[in-house]
Amino acid sequence: MTPSLSWVRQRLHFAFLPAICAVAFTQTPLTADELDEAISAAAARPEAPLIPRAKFSKLGTGPIAKLSPDGRFLAYAQDIDGAKQLWLITLDDHQPQMLFSSKMLKGISWSSDSGYIFMETEQGIGMIAMNAPNQPAHVINLDAKKEEAFYGVDITAPHAFIVSQRVENQPGKTLFRVSPNGERTPLYTTQRYVSDFLPGAEDTPHFSIEVNGTGLDVMRIQDGETTPILRCSITDQCGLISYKPSTETLYMRGRFGDDLVGLYAVDTHTGTPRRLHRDPQDRFDLNSVLLEADTQTPIFTGYKDDHTSFYGLTPTAQKLLDDVTGQIDARYYYIEVSAGLVHLLIVDKSGDQPVPDISLYDPSTGEITKPTEGLTAVKNTSLTRRHLAPRVPIWYTVGDGMRQQGYVTLPLGKNPKTMPLVVVPHGGPWGRTNGSFDIRAQFLANRGYAVFEPNFRASTGFGHQYMVSGRREFGDGRVQQDIIDGMNHILGRGVGASEKLAIFGHSFGGFSVLGALAFTPDIFRVGIAGAPPSDLAKTIDHYRKVRDTPDFDLSLAFYKDQAVDPDDPEDRMRLYEKSPDKHWQQVSKPLYIWAGGKDSKVSVLDVRDYVLRQQHAGKDIMYLEEPAAGHSPSTPIAREAYFYMLEKALAKHVGGRMETAVSRKLERHLKRITIVDQSSR
């Protein structure tokens, strides 16, 4: 997915392991009937060996693969022991070169002339010049506390990128074009928060999307004049894609009154949007758009559906897709294209790919090669695919008649009707579970559990109505009931034993765990919650303190509309009365909780308060607090401790497998972070 900053930066979306957003070629979506086939196939296969949790823990957040615009190079960054190794691969001979390893590397981008790799780090932006790839250099500092941010590569300049920074003694902030030597050229200054920015060349306008009250204004900026083009609502998911000067057309993503997010061409004089493409299945939001390099016009659209689908917008583009799909068998992809379509990079993140399979397609020969084969970074983190569990999408109807979607992962060699079932609600709640490889689901399946991951109402990617149908229904409401209804459907399909049910989730998923044990205390045998808010109003309070910047205004308006108004005492009480925080005493089943001591999204103090109440009441509870962690465990040993807590809880209470051996390193780490352990009974 290539989401606009105006959507990504507004959502309070929490997840244990960040999902890789990807697109793929058109596939026939699996139907619910195919779950029966998957059940039979998984039961007929030999049971998988117990894979060490340390092996799962080292997978991290997955690699980054970026094709250079000229199609000559591939930059590849892979997590190894808590740091990212950055490799450069020359594509004419597939020769790899390891450039460096860093714990601060967050992302990489190519300059438009392919002469530089720009690196987003925790401190700012660095760069690597192709004429001296072994000499990385720091270019510019960015201070997030001052709302300074990286806005991506400048496609109108040969080698530059865009940042926002504050200027001393000047109100507002300025968008700068920055060259590799650190020279800054001011482009635009505004006192409003800029959620998306598209730079222009000397004779073409810039475009911005700016927060204005409870909406977003799309602005045209040229010759010192700023002109509003159109206005987007709080849920339109507007984003800038590119500008075609010859027709004065602005390409955007958004809803513009439709239920689904699609690709639009906007007349920059009238502000009239004209839809160019939407999901042919009429179910899913636009996920990504790829551009023709010379004209900056869209040539491919991608949708994250049950897996992913990709469409060519020209006959040439569609033919390329047809050629590639004839040679590659995968369901979940993202792709990148070089200028002139010299190469297509295809990154397979399907459910059975623990390390993405990277392919390079050469349209001139029709051949596909594997540029990263043999890299140490790939070998060291691979799991054996034949031991991985099948993961299938499923559609079902919940109690009020709404059709919803989710995923089921099935352990190998097990009787489906007698196996334990773990329900795993996703974070967000404005996010979704997708069809890519999922570390948590595979870990649980390897331990002998069936896994159900519901995309309850409020989930994103399925259209506006799907998302807003969860409006103000959190806590003991319709969203929580969706999770239970979906679980009952899975049980009714012959997956899982009703006396062996567990629930596990992180962030909003953790909120759902607390709610499940409080509101349906007789259903689940155990709950495992990571970074769980117990009261959403308190969580918004905490997040607002951390993000006390103008960009939070729109987020706050969204939360007030969709969840709770933290500034309204009556509304706070309305949600509190339905919250796990209010009903904590109803929890009677064992509860295991993890929290990060430096969490900027969920206050660790609130988590501690909830745990202490349970502890003092003599409840069966275990609490791990990772002092250096933020919202999720970020180091291999921290992830291993998290997995240990998870498998210990499940093995003890619903009877799956567990790796009993504990390394001295993990043992010492667990002693340091275990704050409460009343789980011995």
N, C-alpha and C positions, 0 to 999 in steps of 0.2 A: 504494500500500500504506500502511496505517496501522499499522506494526509497533509492538509494545510495546517500551518501553525495555528491558525485561528480555531481549529478543532482540538488539536493535540494539547495546546497549552491551557485550554479551558476546562478540561475534564479532570476530575479527582479520581483517576483510574489507577487502582492499585493491583499489582500482580506479583506473585512469588518469583516466577522466572519470566522475564519479558518475552513476549511472543515475537517471533520473526514474522513480519508482515510480508506476504508474498502473493504472487499470482501465477496462474497456470493456464494451460491450453484447455479448450472446451472438453469436458468430460460428461458422460451420462451420470447424473447423481444417483447414489445408492438410495434405494427405497427401504422402507421398514422391513419388507419381506426379506431383504438380503441380510438382515440381522440373523435370521434363522440359519442361513448358509454359513455365516461367520461363527455362530455358536457351534455348529456341527464340525466345521473345519478346525476350530481351536481345540475342541474336546478330543479330536482324533489325533492331534499332534502330540509328540512326547513332551512331558513336563520339562520346562526350561531349568537349567541349573541355576543355583542361587548366585546371582551376580553381586559382587561386593558393592556395598553402598558407596565406598570411596570412588568407584569407577563412575557411578552416576554423578557424584558430587563434583568431579573434575570436569564435567561437560560444560559448566558455566552457562553463559548466555548465548553461546553459539558464535560461529565465525562471521566475518564481514568480507564479502567478495565484491570488488568494484572494478568494472571494465573501463579502461581508459577510452576517452572519446574517439581517439584515432584507431582504436582496435589493436594496438600493438602490445599493450601491457595489461596484466591483471594484478591488482593489489589485493592481498589476502591477509586478514588479521584473525588469529585464532587464540582462544583462551588456553593457556598452559600454566597450571599451578598458580592461578590467581592473577596472572599478567597476560597481556596480549602480545603475541609475537606477530610482527608485521613482515610479510614476505612480498617480494616483487618477482613476478614471473614474466619473462619475455615470451610472447606467444608464438613467434615464428619458429622457435626451437624448444619451447617449454622449459627453459632453464630457470630454476628458482634461485633467488638470492634472499637470505634472511637479513633484514635491515636492522631491526632492533627489537627489544622487548620492553614493555612499559606497563605499569599498573594504572597509569593515568589516562591511557588512550580510551576515548569513548566512541569515536567515529572517524571515518575517512571519506574524503571527496577528491575527485580529480579536477584540476583546473580545466577550463574549456579548451585549452590548446594542448592538453596532455603533458605539459611541461613540469607540473608540480602535483604532489599529493598534499592536500591540506588536511591537518589532523586536529580534530576537536579533542581537547583534553580537559582535565578538571581545572586547569589554570587559564586556559584561553585557546588560542589557535597556534599550531606549529606548522611546519612545512618541510617537505623533502623535494629537492630539485632533481630532476632526472639526470642532469649532467654531473651530479654529485650525490648519488642516492645514499651513501654511507654517512652523510653529514646532516642529520636532522637539525632544524633550528626553530627556536621559538619566535613567533612573529608579533603577537599582541596579547596582552592580558585582558580578560573579561571578568567583571565582578557581578555575579548574579544578584547580589544584594542591592546593587545599583541599577538593576534591570538591564544590564548589559548582556547582549545575546548574539549568537551566531545565526545568520539568516541564510546561509548556504553560499554556494559558488555563484559568481556573477557570470551568467551565460552570455552577456553582451561584451565582456572584456576577455582578452586572451588568457590572462592569469591573475585573477583577483577574486576576492570573496567579499561578502557583505556582513557588517556587524552593526549593532546599535550601541552607542556609548553616550554618556553624559559629558557635556562640555562645561568646564568650570565657569561660574558666573553667568551661565546661560540657562534659561528655563527649558523644560522638556528634555528630549534626547534627540540625537542626530544619527541618521543612517549614513554609514561611511562605506565607500569602496576602498578596500585595503589591498595593496600589492605585496608580493613576497618579501620585500625589504622593509615592510611595516609602514610605508607611506600611505596616509589616509587622504581620501578625497571626499568632502561632504556632499551628500546627494539630497538630503531632505531632513528638515527639523520639524518636530511636532511635539505638542504637550500631551497628546493622547497615546494610548498604548497601541503599537503597531503589531498586530497578530500575524500578518503576512506582508511580504514586500517583494515586488518584482522590478528590478532595476531596468532602466532603458539605456540606450546608447545616446550619443551627443544630440542626435536629431529626433529621438523618439522619447515618449513620456515614460516616467516611472508610474507604477501603480502600487497602492497600499490598501490593506484592509485594517480599519481602525475601530477600536471599541468606542462606542458613543451611547452612553446610557445603558439600556438593556438590549442593544443591537449592535450591528457592525455596518460601517460605511465603507463602500468600495470607492477609492479616490483615484483620480487621474492627476498627475503632477507634472507640469511642463512650463518652462519659461517663468518660473517663480509663482505660477498660479496653481491652486489646488481646487479641483472641481469634483464634487460628488457625482458618481455615475449611477449607483443603485444602493439599496440598503438590504441587508440580510437579517433575518430574524435570529433569535438566540439558538434555534435548533436547525438552521439551514445547512450547517457544515460547509460554509463557503470557503473556497480556497482558490488562489491564483495558480495558473499553470503556465501560460506563455502568452506572448503578444505578437500578432502578425501585422507589421506596419503597412504592408501593401493594401490591406483591406480594413485597417484600423479595427481589427477584431481582437478581443481579449478572450482567451480560453480560460474557462473556470470550471471547478467542480461545485456542486451544490444541489439543493432541492428545488428552489424557486417555485414553491407551491405544489410540487409533486410529492408523493410519499417516499420515493426512492431518490437517493443521491445519484446524479448522472453527470455526463460531460456536456458542457454548454459553450456556445459561442455568443459573446456579448457584444453588441454594437456599442462602442465607446462614446458615441454621440447621444444616442437615445436611451442607453442603459437597458435595452430590450434583450433578454436572454433567449437564445434559440437552442433547443436540445439537439445534440448530435448523437448521443448514444446513452442507453440505459440497459439494465440487465434484461436480456431476452427471456429469461425465466420469470421475470416480474416478481422477484423475491428479495434481491440483494442490492445493497448500495455499491456504487462505484468504489473500487479499491485503489486503482492506480492508472496512470496515463503515461505512455512513453511517446517521445517527440522525435520527429525527423530533424536532424541536427541543423541542417542548412536553413530551413524555412521556419523551424520551431512550431510546426503544425503537428497535432496528434496523429499517430499512426497505429497505436495499439491501445486498447483499454483492457483492464483486468478487474475481475470480481472475485472476492473471497466468498464463495458459496459453501456448499457442503464440503468441498475441497477448494479448488480454484478454477476459474475459467478465464480464457484470454481470447480477445477478438481483434482481428486485423481490420483497420478502417479503410484500407485501400486493397485492391486486388493483389498487389505485390506483397503487402504485409500478410495477407491471409494465406497466400501461397507459401510463404516462409513458415508460417505456423503449421500448415498441412505437412510440409516436408519434415519438420522437426518431430511432430507427433507421430509420424510413421516410424521413427527410429527410437523414441524414448518412451518408456513405460513409467509414468509417474503421475500422481494426482495433485500434489501441492508444490507449486513452483513460484519463484519469481524470476524475471528475466531482465536483462539489460541489453541495450543495443549500442553499437558504435556508429559514428558518422558514416553515411553512405551504406549502412547495413553491411559493413565489411565482416562483422562478427555478431553473433547473438550469444550472450552468456545465459545459460540456463542453470539455476540453482535449485536442486530438488530437496525440499524439506518435508517430504511426505512422512506419514506416520511411522514408517519402518526405516527412516534414515536418521540415526542418532547424530551422525556428522553429515552435513549436506553433501550430496553428490553433485559435483560441479562439471558441467559439460560446456564445450565451446563448439558452436556450429558455424561452419564456413559456407555461406551461400554459393560461393563460386565453384565449390567442389561437391557440396552436399554432404560433406563428411563431418562427423562429430568426434572430438577428441576430449581427453580428460587432463586438463592442465595442472591439476593439483595432485595427481597420483604420485605417491612416493614421498610426499612431504612428511617430515617428522610430526608436524603439528596435527596432521590427519591421523597418522598411525597411532599416536599416543592416546587418542581419546575415543577410538572406535569401539563400539560394542558389536557383538555378533548378531547379524540381522536375523538369522534363523531362530534365535532365542527370544525375539521381540514379539509382543502380543499384537493381534489384529485390533485395529481401532476403526469403528464405523460410525457414520452419522445416522441419526434416526429422527423422524418427525412423529409427533404425538399430539393428542388433544388433552388440554387440562380442563379442570372442573367447570369453568365458565364458557367452554367452547372454543377458546383460543388455540390455534395451532402453534406449536413451538418446536424448537429443534435442539438437539444435543448430541453427545457422542458417548459411545459405549466401547470400553476396552476390555478384552476377554483374556484371562490367563490361559496358558497352554496346558493341555492334558488334565483338565478338571471337569467334574460333573457340574454343569451350569446351574442346576437347581439347588445344589447343596453348598456351593461356594459362598463365602462372605461377599457382601456388596458394600462398596465405599462410595458415597455420594460426595461429589467435589464441586460445590458452587464456585464460580469464578469471582475475581475481584471486580472492582468498579464502584457501583454496580453497572456503570455505563461502559461496558466492555463486552467481550465475548470470548468463548472458547472456539478455537478453529481446528481445522483438519491436519495441522502440522504435527511433527514429532513432539510428544509431550513427555518431559522427563518424569514428572510426578506420576502420570498414568502408567508409564512403563515400569517405574519402580514398584508401584503398588501391584501391578499385574504379575511382576516377577515374584512377588511375595505371596501370590495365590489369590488375589482379590479381583473380582470384577469391579470396574470403575464406571460410574455414570456421571457425566459432566453436563448439566442442563444449561441451556441458554434461556433462562427465565425472562419474563417481560422486564423491560428496561435495558435489555441487552442491545448493543449497537450492531449495525451492519445489515439489519433485516428490514430497514425502512423506519420512517418516522413514527407510524402508529405502533409498531412493535415496541419501540423505545418508550414513547410517552404513555403507553398503557400501564406502565409501572408507576405513574405519577402518584406520589404521596401514599404509596401502598407498601412501604417498608416496615420492618419490625413484624409484628403479628398481623400481617396483611396478605394481600393477594400474591405478592412476590414470593414470600415464604411458602405459601400454599402451592405455588407453581412447582417449587422444588420437591415437595412431598408428592404432588400429583404425578410429576415426571418419574419419580422413583417407583411409585405404585405401578405405573405403566411398564417399567422395565421388569419389575417382579412378575407382572402378569404375562410378560413375554417369555418367562422361564429362565430369567437371569437372576441369580441370587436367592439366598434363603432369608425369609422374613425375620427369623430369630437371630440372624448374624449381620445386622446392619450397623454401619458406622458412617460418620460424616466428618469431612476434613475440608478446610478452606483457609485461605489467606486474605487478610484485609477485609473487604466486604464479604468474601467467602467465610472469613472468621466470624464476622457479625452474624452470618447465617447459621454457623455452627452453634454459637451461643443461643440464638433464637430457637434452633431446633431442639436443644436440650431443655430450654425453658418452656416452650409452647407445646411441644410434642414429646414429653419426657418418657413415654413408654415405647417409643419407636426405636431409638438408637441405643446401642449398647455402650458407645463411647463417642466422644467428640474431640477433635484435634483442631485447634484454632491458632493461626499465625497472625501476629499484629492485628488483633481483633478490636475494632471499636465496639463498645457496648451501647453507646448513645450517639447517633449520627450528629446531633446538634453540637455536642462537645467536640466531636471530631472536626466539624467545620470551624468551630472556634479556634482550635489548635492550628489548623491549616491556615486560617486567616492571619494568625499572629506570625507565622513563618513566612507567608506570602503576602505581606502587607504592602502590596504594590498595585498600581492602577489596573494591571492585567487581571487581577483577581475580581474586579468589580463584576465583570460579565459572568465569571464562574459563580460568584455569589448569587447573582440574579437567577442563574440556572438552578442552583441548589434550592433557593427559596421557592421557585416554581415547581420543581420536580420532587423535592424531598421535604424540606422543613425550613422555615424562616427562623434562623437563630436569634434574630432581633425582636421577635414577637413572643412574649412570654406564654400566651395562650397556645400558639402553634408549637412551641417547644414542649409544653406539657402534653399536647395532643400526641406527639410522637413518643415522648418519654413513657406515656402510659402503655404504649405498644412495644416498648424497647426491651431487649434483654437486660439492660441495666435495672429497670424497674422490677423485673421478674426473676432476678438472679437466684432467689431462694427456691424457686421451683426446680432448679437443676438438681437431679438426683443421681445421674450417671457420671462415670469418671470423665474428667476433663483435663486435657493437656494443652498448655498455652506456651507460645513462643512470642517474644517481643524484642525489638531492637532499641538499644539505649539512646540512639541518636535519630530516631524516627521523626521525620518532618511532617508526616501525614497523619499518623495516629499517635497521640500522646502516650509515651511510656508510663507517665504518672497515672493516667486513667486506667491503663491496663493493670498496673500494680494495685490500684484501689480495688478493682474488680476481683483480682486474685486474692487479696487480703481478706475481703469479705467471705469468699468461699473457704479460705483457709481457717479463719476464725470460727466459721460455722461447722468445722470438722468435715468438710466435703472432701471427696476423693479427687485431688487435684495435683498436677505437676506443672511447674512454671520454670521455663528457661528464659533468661534475659541475656542477650548478646550485647555487651557494653559498647562495642565499637560499630555495631551494625546500624544501618538506617532502617528503611521499611522492609527490607528483605536481607537474608544472609548473603554476603557477597564474596566470601572466601571459601575455598574448598573445605577447610576444617569446620567452618560455620555451617555450610550446607550439609556436611556429613553429620554434624550434631543434630541438625533439624530432622534429617532422614532417620537418625537413630531414635529420636523421640517418637516419630511417626510410626516406625515399624514396631517399637516396643509397645506402644499403646494398642495397636491393632492386634499384634500377636497375642497379647495378654487377654484381650477382651472379646475378640471375634475369631481368634484361632488360626491366623495365617502363619507363614514361615518367617523366621528372623535369623539374621546373621548374628550369632551370639558372641563371636569374638570381637573384642574391643581393643584397638591399639593403645599403647601407652599415651600417645599424643592425644587421641580422642578422649581417653579416660581423664587426663589432666584437664582438657578443655571442658568436659562435662562438669567436673567438680567446680570449675571456676564460674560457670554460667547457670548452674542449677540453684535457683533461689528458694523454691518450695518443692518438696517431694512428699506428698501425702497420698502416693499412688500405690502403696505397698499392699493394701488390702485386696 
